Amino acid sequence: MKRVYRVLVTAATALAVVAVPSAALASPGKADRGGLQKGLDEIVANGAVGAVMEVGGYGGGVWRGASGVAELGTTREMPAHGRFRAGSITKTFVATVVLQLVDKGSLRLDDTVEKWLPGVVPGGHRITVRQLLNHTSGVPDYRGTLPMPPTPEFEADRFRTWSATELIRRAVSRPPTSETPEPGTKYAYSNTGYLLLGEIIRKVTGRSYAREIERRIIEPLRLHGTSLPGTSSRIRGPHPHGYIPVRQGDETRLVDFTEMNPSLMGAGGEMISTTEDLNRFMAELVGGRLLPRHLLDEMKTAGVEGKQYGLGLRWQGTSCGVPVYGNDGDALAYQAWSFSTEDRRRQVTIALTPDFRGDPDDAVKALLDRAICG
């Protein structure tokens, strides 16, 4: 789930900065560990309760770092191996399953929504699976129909179970996001599109998107820290607490939002994972283990010229000229970024629990660049 708000919290938060022992990278051009830790500390100092990072690479070593605290009001260290809500990185897993089904011949990228979900989306005969994947479908984002932080109404619904059908209906009651008559001509990020893809996966396979992700990706890659919790509100195993801002009168305070019903995010962002698992997944994906080359190329093809987003995968350049592929995710109280170089020599995943004093995006991007380029 992409970022939907930026709030300045009025109360200052005292944070401890904790370094986690780590092993040096053994790969050529290794990143400076002290520099990476400093970058992580700066993220916490300017906008996070805590942050963790893992840098690895095939044929090399692994460096892990952590900064800040796992829970406000304590000095408990951020768990370097802990779990967190991965938000829209879930979309890359969903997209991978869809493309595996395309490879099998079970569906086509140019199949329409109407073919698989008749009557669900107005104009669904003009919207394709490809357009759902690359956010050019014009289907509105259901988030616009819901209260969002810092409104108190959002917190009141934290344990409500939402069905994909209910959220899709709320979304399609609104006008399309595209001002042009044809889908596929404008990029407009839509979590609803991935709820529809989750329903299409169920129609094609007879199993939920969560089960297909488990059997096709999580189990083969042995991603032991990764799960799709469905309606379960807890994060099992070691994990940091996450917070959201809630407005109360003239003030805004942080509320512990660690436990919440992730059906709100569904196929667009419900996944829980770890830095280690996400690095492994991204490496195997861009390295070609999960998809044949021609479909991986489709995944890396932008839906709209100039937009660095393909079929559930995005990319960015670096100062050393090496592009990285992956995704980022915002799960309200947790934010994560996970990228790999195409040759799998370097993977980087960063996760943090924001405190909403500032926007950590630029600092995270700089730290990703340093980890890739050294």
N, C-alpha and C positions, 0 to 999 in steps of 0.2 A: 504494500500500500504506500503510495508516494506521499511526500510531505504535503500536509494540508493546512498547516498553520505555523506561524512563528510568533512566539510570545516572550516578552521580557518579564521574568519573575521578579517581583519587587523585593523579596527578602533575600539577602545574601546567604550563600551556602558555604559552610566551611568544609573543605575536602582534604583528606589525606592523600598523598601521592606515594604509591608503593611500587617498587620495581620487582619484577619476578625474575629469578635466576633463569638464564637461557643459554643455549648452545650456539656457538658461532656458526655462521653459514660457511659451508665448505665449497660452495660453487664459485666459479671465477667471477671477479668483480663484486665481491661480497659487500653488502651494505654495512655501513658503520653502525654497530649495535648501539653505541652511545647516542648517535644521531637519531636513530629510530626511537629510542626511549624518550629522548628529549621531545621529539615530535608528538609522541603519545601524551606526554605530560602537558604539553601546550594545549592539546585538544581538551583535556580535562580542566585545565586552568581557565579556559575561555568558553566552555559550554557543555560540560558533561559531568555527571556524577562519577562515572567510571568508564574505562575503555580497555579493550584487549585487542591484541594483534598477533597474527602469525604470518611469518614469511617463510616460504619453503620453495623447493625446486627439485625436479627429478635429477638424480645424480648428485644432489647437494645435501646440505644439512637443513636444520630447521631452527628458526629463532622465534621465540615467543616473548611477548612483553605485556605488561598490564600496568594501569595507572588508576588512581582514584580509589574509591571504595565500592564494595558490593551493595551496601545499604546505608542510606543516610542515617546519621546519628550514631554510627559505629565506626570502628577502625578496621572492620573486616575487609581483607584484601579481595580485590576482584579475582575470581577464579579463572586462571589462564586457560583451563580446559572446560570452562563452564558453558552452559547452554543459554541460548537467547532466542527471541523471536526474530526470524529472518525477513519478515515482511515480503516485499515484492521479489526477492530472490526466488521465492516459491514459483513465480511465473516462468523462470528458466527451466525448472523441473517439469512443469506442466507442458511447456512448449516442446521439450525433449520427447515426452511421451507422445504428443500429437504427431511429431515428425517420425517417430518410430512406427506409428500406425500408418502413416503415409508410406513409409518404406515397405511395410508389409502388404500394402495395397488395400487396407481396410477403409481408407478414406483418402480424399485428394485435397490439396491446398485450395483448389478452386471450387470445391463443394460449397454450396450455399448453406447458410444457417437454416433456411427453410427446409432443406432436404432432411436435416437431422433433427431439427426442433420445430416442426410445423406449427405455425400460429403463435410462436412465442415472441418474436420480434417483428414489429411493423416494418414492412419492406425487407424482410429477411431473405427474400428471393434475390435481392441485389447485393447482399453482404456475404463475403466468403470467409472461410476458415483463415486464410492468409491475412485478411484484413483485421480479424479479431486478434491474431497474433501480433501484428505490427502496429496496432492502435490507430488504424485508419478507417475503421468501420463506421464511425459516426454515432455509435451507440453511446448514449450518455452514461456518465459515471454515477452509480447509485449513491455515492457519498454526498452528492449535492442535495439529496433528499433527506439527509439525516443530520441531527445536531452533532457538532464536532467540538473538541476542546478549543477554548476553555469554558464552554457553556456547561453549567451544572447538569443540564438534561442528559448530556452524553454520559457522564459518570453514573447516572441513575440506571442506565441500560447495560451496564458492564457485564452482567451475567445472563442477559437475554440470549436465547437461541434464535438465530436468523436462518431461514432456509434460502438456498440459492434462488428458488422460484420467487420467494417474496421480494428479495433484493432486486432481481431482474425486473419484476413487475413495477417496482417503484421507479427504476431507471427508465424503462421504455414509456412511462407515462409522460416523460418530458420530451421536448423537441430534440431532434438529432443535433450533435455538436457541429457537424459540417454545414457550412452555408451553401455549399455547392450541391447540385442534385445527385452527384455520384459518389458513393463510398470509394475509398481508396485514394482520394485526392488530398486529404488533409490529416495531419497527425494530431490526435487529441487523446491523451492518456485516459484509459478507461478500465477500471477494475472490473466493470460489468462484462467486458469482453472475455475475461478469463473465467468468470463464473459460467458464461456460456460454453467456453471450451471444456470446462469441467463436466458440464452436462452432456456435451457431445461425446466426450470420452466414455461416459457411462452408457450412452446409446450404442456406441460402436462396440464396446467390449463386454457390456453387461456387468461391469464392475465400476466402483467409484474411482475418481481420479486419484484419490489417496492410495487406494489399494494398488492401482497401476504404477504409481510412483514407487511404492514400496517394492513391488515384485520386479520392476524393470530397472530401478536405479539404486534404491537404498540397500536392498539385500545383495545384489551383485557386487556393489562397490564397498560393502561392509561399512556403511555409514552409521555406526552404532549410536552416535549422539543425535541423529536426525529423526524427527517424527512429524506426523501430521495429526495434531491432537483432536480434530473434529470439534466437539463441544466441550471438551475437558478444559477447565480453567487453569490448571496447574502446570508449572514447568518442572518436570521431574529431574532429579539429580542436582548437582551444584549449579547455581545460576545467580546472577546479580538481580537486584530488585530494579524495576523500571517505574518511572513516574510520568504523570501528565499534569499540565497546569489546569487548575479549575478556578474560575472566577467566583469570588464571594464578596458581594458588595463592590467596594472600590479596590479590593485587593485580589491578587492572584496567588494561589499557593500550590505547591507540589503535592499531589496525592499519589500514594503507592498504587500502581496499576499493574503490578506483577501478575496478579490473578485476574483473568478476564475470559469471557467466552469468545474464542477465536473464530466462531462461525461468522462473525461480522466481516472477516477478511476472506474466509473460504479459499477457493482455488486461486485467488489473487494475492494471498499473503499469509496463510495460517501457519506455515512451517516453523518448527523449532530446530535449531542446528547448533553447530560449533564451528570455530575457526578451522579446525583440522578437517572436518568433514566437507566444508564448503571449498576449501583449497583442493581437496581430492576430487570432488565433483567437477569443479571448473577445469582442472587439469585433464581429466579423462574426457570431458565434453569437447574442449577445443583441440585435444590431441587425437580425436577421431574414434575413441573406443565406443561411444554410445550411438553415433550416427555415421552413415556413409558420407563420403566427402561431398557429394553433390547436394545433400540435404544440409550439411554443415555450412556449405557455401550459401544456401538459401537463408539459413539462420543469420548469416552475417551480411545479408543484403538489406540495405535501408528501405523502408516502405515509402519514404518521402525523401527526395534529394536534399542533402544537407543535414538530415537528422541521423544521429549515430545510434539508431535503434532498428534492429531487424526483427526476427521472429522470436521474441522473448529473450533476446540477447542484446546488450549494448556494448559499446566500445569507446575508448578514448585514447588520445595520443599521449606521449610522454616526452620529457625534455631530451631524452636520448634517441628519440625517433622510433622507439619500439612500441607498437600498438598493444593494448591489453583488452581482453574480452571478458565480459562477466555481467554483473548486474548490481544494483543497490536496492535496499529495501528499508521502508519505514513502517514499523509496526506500532506506531503511536508512542509507546514507552521505550522502544528499542530501535536502533538504527544500525544498518550493516552495509558493508561494501565488500565484494569479492570479485577478484580479477586474476586472470592468468595470461601469460604471454603465449603466443601461438605455438612456440616450440617447447612449451611446458618447462622451461628452465627456471621460471620464477612464478610463484603464486603468492597473492597477498589477500588476506581477509582482515578487516577491521570491524569491530562491533563496539557500540557505545550505548550508554543510557543517558540521554540528553537531560540537561537541567533547564534549557530554554532561556539561558541568559544571553545566548548568541547563536549564530549559525555556524556549525562546525564544518560545513561542506568544503570551504576553501582550504582549511587546515588538513582535512582528511585527504583531499586531492593532492596536496603538496607532499603528505607523508606517503601516499601510494606511489607517487613519482619517485621519491627518494628510495623506497624499497625496491622498485624495479630498476632504477638507473644507478643506484649506489652513490 
